[in-house]
Amino acid sequence: MNIHELTFLQEKIQELKDTGVYRKLPILEGPNEAEITLNGKKVINLSSNNYLGFASHPKLKDAATRAIEKYGVGAGAVRTIVGNMDLHEEMEKVLAQFKREEAVMVFQSGFNCNAGTIQAIVEKGDLIISDELNHASIIDGCRLSKADKTVYKHADMESLESVLKEKRDQYRNVLIITDGVFSMDGDIAPLPEIVALAEKYNALTYVDDAHGSGVLGENGRGTVDHFGLHGRVDFTIGTLSKAIGVIGGYVAGSHTMKEWLSHRGRPLLFSTSLPPAAVAPIIEAVNLLMSTREYTDRLWDNARYFKQELGKLGFDLGKSETPITPVIIGNEGKTMDFSRKLLENGVFVSGIVFPTVPKGTGRVRCMVTAAHTKEQLDQAVKVFKQVGQEMEII
Ligand SMILES: *Cc1c(COP(=O)(O)O)cnc(C)c1O
């Protein structure tokens, strides 16, 4: 047999098919908005991370177009050579102001921000303590570091403290890493307690606020701001691809953090910087967020309304404290069926099952945004009711 036929991969693909988890990528025609055309069909979109509707906001599109006219379409190099435009510097200044931190370092995505930052700040002789439900990019970032790693039970402070108590003295630096908002359940990390433990045991803190930035805190400043913990978290990560609507990731923190990452953040040294057409709308988005609460208010209004209506129907919404609205179904097959039937009836909500979430806790995850109208939300609730009753979920 010819190795280039990749039969060893074909066999694995067949396994995916046999276990019912094989899927094709959905195809979106047009912008990612509250109502979309998906695989040729018009549906209500409850699956995006476009929390504020910024991904196709006219002001952001204008800013992108103007930036292309002035700067072209590519940055042309990595930042450490000649790919660091005045636009990139302005973006980081505006973000630092937004996050109320000394400095911000931007990467090309949230994923490679975690991959690049964690390995740059901890090394052999250090320990990483990570919440067991942290995002995949944190897990990969930890794997790239030569530090020892251990996990604590999700949001469990006794578990975290027992690790600190047992291991703190054996290491030089200890880094506690948590998501700010957990993307599968929509719960918020107990940051005040985490920070207090970090201070008690002289550990560093690292909060990945991909789902909190643009959502929680004053004008969407994030989870650290929500809890009033400015100055007490060492590294705060955000994405520019969710609420901000464009692409990119960043670390907010001290000047020292930024100075070090500009020398040792590998994605900055070895991968070209964000294009002008991404950077300019990011600046526009952050300025817009700082100038008005209109978008964050509408996001929360919509989320509260949608949760209240689904709750009234008797759906199990788990322990969400944010606009992320999981509807827990349980059984994996039934979850995927529910998602499929919702789509047939014009509502797109992705099903999420093991191994992304624990076995038996399959769910559809609804992402309500500021851009949804009450009519669209009402229609979605109606479809949830009809399909939920048909399938005897409610
Ligand atoms: C989405 C997400 C990321 C990745 O961000 P991208 O900008 O899409 O690469 C990282 N961390 C968390 C917690 C996320 O939810």
The ligand as an SDF file (V2000), in Angstrom:
LIG
                    3D

 15 15  0  0  0  0  0  0  0  0999 V2000
  -11.7360   31.9040   21.8530 C   0  0  0  0  0  0  0  0  0  0  0  0
  -10.7410   31.7700   22.9170 C   0  0  0  0  0  0  0  0  0  0  0  0
   -9.3740   31.8700   22.6410 C   0  0  0  0  0  0  0  0  0  0  0  0
   -8.8550   31.9820   21.2300 C   0  0  0  0  0  0  0  0  0  0  0  0
   -9.0640   33.2450   20.7070 O   0  0  0  0  0  0  0  0  0  0  0  0
   -8.8880   33.5070   19.1420 P   0  0  0  0  0  0  0  0  0  0  0  0
   -8.6810   34.9680   19.0720 O   0  0  0  0  0  0  0  0  0  0  0  0
  -10.1250   33.0410   18.4730 O   0  0  0  0  0  0  0  0  0  0  0  0
   -7.6930   32.7420   18.7000 O   0  0  0  0  0  0  0  0  0  0  0  0
   -8.4850   31.8140   23.6900 C   0  0  0  0  0  0  0  0  0  0  0  0
   -8.9190   31.6480   24.9670 N   0  0  0  0  0  0  0  0  0  0  0  0
  -10.2210   31.5280   25.2630 C   0  0  0  0  0  0  0  0  0  0  0  0
  -10.6420   31.3670   26.6770 C   0  0  0  0  0  0  0  0  0  0  0  0
  -11.1810   31.5880   24.2420 C   0  0  0  0  0  0  0  0  0  0  0  0
  -12.4590   31.4630   24.5500 O   0  0  0  0  0  0  0  0  0  0  0  0
  1  2  1  0
  2  3  1  0
  2 14  2  0
  3  4  1  0
  3 10  2  0
  4  5  1  0
  5  6  1  0
  6  7  2  0
  6  8  1  0
  6  9  1  0
 10 11  1  0
 11 12  2  0
 12 13  1  0
 12 14  1  0
 14 15  1  0
M  END
$$$$
